[in-house]
C-alpha cells in the first residue's frame, strides 16, 4: 500500500488519539464535540505556523494591480504583506482586505505594487514536514487543554521538537538559504557603498 501525505482527517484523528478517543470518518458533522475541537485546533495551529512565513507560502515580488477605483484588493488568504523591489519604499500596510497608503492616508493607490505576500494554505497544500509539525504541536496543545497532563505533555514535546527540526531542515533545503546572500547584516557589509548615503 502506497503511503500518501497526511490528510486533514488523519490530523484530526491524531489529536483524538492523543486523548484516547476513537477516530472519526469525516472532518465535520461527526456529532462528537472532541472531533470538532480537534478540527479547530488543527486549523488554529496551522494558521500560527504558516503566519511565520515559509519558502512554500510566501510569494516574492508578487504584482498586485489596483481595481477601477484604485484600490488594491489582497487575496482572502493573506496572512502578511510587505512591499518589495521597486515598491519597497512605499509605506503600504494591510487594512482589512486592502492595502492602505500610510503616507497619503488613503486606500487609493492607483498603480500596480510589488509585494512579498504570505498566504494561508489549506492543510492538504502544505509540505509533509509542515503537516507533521502542525499535528504534533496541535496534539500536544489539544491534550494539554483537555486533560492538562504534564507527563504526557513532556513526552509529546520530544516528538514536537523533532518534527520542528525536520521542518527547519526541509525549509533550509528547499529555500537554498545561504549565509552570505540571505543575511541582511552580511549583505550590508558586503555592499557598504550601496548603503553609504554620503
PyMOL commands that set and color helices and strands:
alter all, ss='L'
color gray80, all
select helices_A, chain A and resi 8-18+33-50+85-87+123-125+128-146+150-175+184-190+192-195
alter helices_A, ss='H'
color red, helices_A
select strands_A, chain A and resi 58-64+78-83+92-95+98-101+113-119
alter strands_A, ss='S'
color yellow, strands_A
deselect
rebuild
show_as cartoon
